[in-house]
Amino acid sequence: MQTHADEGGPDVADPTAYTTDVRTLDSRVRWLWIGRALIIGAFVGGIATAVAFGVDRSYLWAGPLVGGLVAALGVIHSILLYRTWSYEVRADSLFLDRGVITRVQTVVPYVRVQHIDTSRGPIERAVGLSTLVVYTAGSRGADVTVPGLTPPEADDLQTRLKLLAIESEGEDAV
Amino acid sequence: MQLDPLSIPYRAVERGLQAVIGIAIAGIAGAGSVGGLEGLAVFAVIVVVGIVLSVGWQVAYYRRFEYQFTEDTFDIDSGVLSRRAREIPYGRIQNVDIRQNVIQRVLGIAEVRLETAGGGETEAQLRYVSRDDAEYVQEEVSRRKRGGAGEGDAVEGVVEESETQLFELTHRELVILGVVSMDLRLLSILAIPLSFVGPSVLADFAPEGVTVVLIVAGLLALVVASAIFSGLLSMARYYGFVLLDRAEEYRYERGLFQRFSGSIPKDKVQTITLTENVIARRLGYASLTIETAGYAGSNQGNGSSSQSAIPVAERERVVSLAHRIEYFEGLEFERPPKRARERYAVRYTLVVAFLVAVAYGVVRFTELSFPWYALAAGLLLVPVAAHLKWLNRGYRLEDDHVVTRNGFWSRRITIVPSYRIQTVVTSETIFQRRRNLATLVVDTAGAYSLLGDDAKAVDVDADVADALREDLAEDLQDAIVEYRHQRDRDATVRAEHVTDG
């Protein structure tokens, strides 16, 4: 293995140059999540209606009610989730904080970053948003996902993380 | 180098057994459409053609399979129709395992598996080489791994072939292993057929009135049998277990019927786990496993068995060996705050309430009649269970390690070197937030993590968890700086040594 003995030399850039403050997601991501909640609500409502239709038609009203409840909960969850979501590019690590029912805070040290993806699904493209996924060798790699970024934001974040990951010169921990 | 020629008949038979059904079906179909003596001839022809094709394929596989050691990589060229050339850098190899089942032992052939951290399956398999070649591959990979790191051996004054025996499983320990590893997982497998056969057998043979006694006795016998059987299984699995310490790696061998030998490079150790279940704790015994990043997906079937460093030994001995592998300072733990116990009490109370409700439902809506409220006596156990759960939890933060402890029935102590931390996560469910508690998860690349058994400090104070999270992230940075210094020092020493020599 080649050594990097010349650390701390003059060519080492200041990692703080890439860091950010605590940032929140783009507010349009709410609409994405709300839309998803409505679709799930409609789906559940449809199934519930079909079941009610098959079992006892006098309870047919229960189907849309269940669907509506699920959709309403989903919408509330989406709004709250948007409010709780924040991320911060720190000097040594990426910090994520999110979650409504279970609040999860994740620290991803740059030395552990294996690779970084940005992805844009068809609906995300329609809304004009991107998702950033950071992979580590750990088992929770898939957990490190930052949704609801505008494409320039996502590119910016990807570049920052990439530079910081290179800067930190990760050793193989595996 | 090539596979062992005996692998041709072995593989042909092995594959043949799988293919035989297909051949037979094709043969029967062919025979059926013609019928009579001619049909039989057609059947025979199809079977013979099938066998010839199968053997021919294996001969081709054997001739087209080649492996060799190059300067930096272990190369495998294989494939009959679609060729595959694979180069595995020595530094990336996590484990080298040799397996031999009974038949393979008679034939003197063995399977070699090379594990790397990437991918969901074993990186490369040599099926099958002679026993000597298998050992040669294992030796050579570890030698070349060391070679890649320079003349490290000479510097440390370690002779190349030096090895110390760290542990050997005695007969006494083997018996204890059988006792502590008894479990009832087999019960479900046995119970399914029995639930079909049992009732009718009972109805036919059992005299009136004895049935209940018979059922109870039968169930008891079943429980005992499956417990004993599972104990015997793990005795056979770990028969003749030996753990060796060789220059840069640990080596182990085990197995009564299926011989197994594996290598664990020291610099690939992710976490170590000390497991002691209720029985083992009572007897003062414990077991130790070493996790590496290999075995990603391949080993989930039989859990962590193949990475066992010590199947079972007296606790003190296990702790001192664990100490030798990872130099952690001690095993005194911080317990979660006492209010965590309330959570468990509430949880168990709900379980008991649910059971009582189910029992009531059964009495209310079926013919059965029994004092359903008697189950409420389970409430008496709730405080005890909650206390025990709390008592066995704990965490410990050291300069270079974080240690966690969980579980009453099977207590697991996980030791994570700071240097191996991948990500650190804290989470608080709504129930935890009510009591201002949080769970801290330390993720590593070890195989256990993939099964969801990360090192976890469960139900610690939320502020403590936040502080721990940041401390651990910092410890990782420190550990990496330390590692680089160490490596640079080693490099300098090595360079000096080379110029001296």
Boltz contact constraints between the chains, C-beta under 6 A:
constraints:
  - contact:
      token1: [A, 3]
      token2: [B, 488]
      max_distance: 6.0
  - contact:
      token1: [A, 3]
      token2: [B, 491]
      max_distance: 6.0
  - contact:
      token1: [A, 5]
      token2: [B, 488]
      max_distance: 6.0
  - contact:
      token1: [A, 92]
      token2: [B, 477]
      max_distance: 6.0
  - contact:
      token1: [A, 93]
      token2: [B, 473]
      max_distance: 6.0
  - contact:
      token1: [A, 101]
      token2: [B, 430]
      max_distance: 6.0
  - contact:
      token1: [A, 102]
      token2: [B, 427]
      max_distance: 6.0
  - contact:
      token1: [A, 102]
      token2: [B, 429]
      max_distance: 6.0
  - contact:
      token1: [A, 103]
      token2: [B, 428]
      max_distance: 6.0
  - contact:
      token1: [A, 104]
      token2: [B, 427]
      max_distance: 6.0
  - contact:
      token1: [A, 105]
      token2: [B, 426]
      max_distance: 6.0
  - contact:
      token1: [A, 106]
      token2: [B, 423]
      max_distance: 6.0
  - contact:
      token1: [A, 106]
      token2: [B, 425]
      max_distance: 6.0
  - contact:
      token1: [A, 107]
      token2: [B, 424]
      max_distance: 6.0
  - contact:
      token1: [A, 107]
      token2: [B, 469]
      max_distance: 6.0
  - contact:
      token1: [A, 107]
      token2: [B, 473]
      max_distance: 6.0
  - contact:
      token1: [A, 108]
      token2: [B, 423]
      max_distance: 6.0
  - contact:
      token1: [A, 109]
      token2: [B, 473]
      max_distance: 6.0
  - contact:
      token1: [A, 109]
      token2: [B, 476]
      max_distance: 6.0
  - contact:
      token1: [A, 111]
      token2: [B, 480]
      max_distance: 6.0
  - contact:
      token1: [A, 112]
      token2: [B, 422]
      max_distance: 6.0
  - contact:
      token1: [A, 136]
      token2: [B, 422]
      max_distance: 6.0
  - contact:
      token1: [A, 136]
      token2: [B, 423]
      max_distance: 6.0
  - contact:
      token1: [A, 137]
      token2: [B, 422]
      max_distance: 6.0
  - contact:
      token1: [A, 137]
      token2: [B, 445]
      max_distance: 6.0
  - contact:
      token1: [A, 138]
      token2: [B, 422]
      max_distance: 6.0
  - contact:
      token1: [A, 138]
      token2: [B, 423]
      max_distance: 6.0
  - contact:
      token1: [A, 138]
      token2: [B, 443]
      max_distance: 6.0
  - contact:
      token1: [A, 138]
      token2: [B, 445]
      max_distance: 6.0
  - contact:
      token1: [A, 139]
      token2: [B, 449]
      max_distance: 6.0
  - contact:
      token1: [A, 139]
      token2: [B, 450]
      max_distance: 6.0
  - contact:
      token1: [A, 140]
      token2: [B, 423]
      max_distance: 6.0
  - contact:
      token1: [A, 140]
      token2: [B, 443]
      max_distance: 6.0
  - contact:
      token1: [A, 173]
      token2: [B, 420]
      max_distance: 6.0
  - contact:
      token1: [A, 174]
      token2: [B, 117]
      max_distance: 6.0
  - contact:
      token1: [A, 174]
      token2: [B, 293]
      max_distance: 6.0
  - contact:
      token1: [A, 174]
      token2: [B, 445]
      max_distance: 6.0
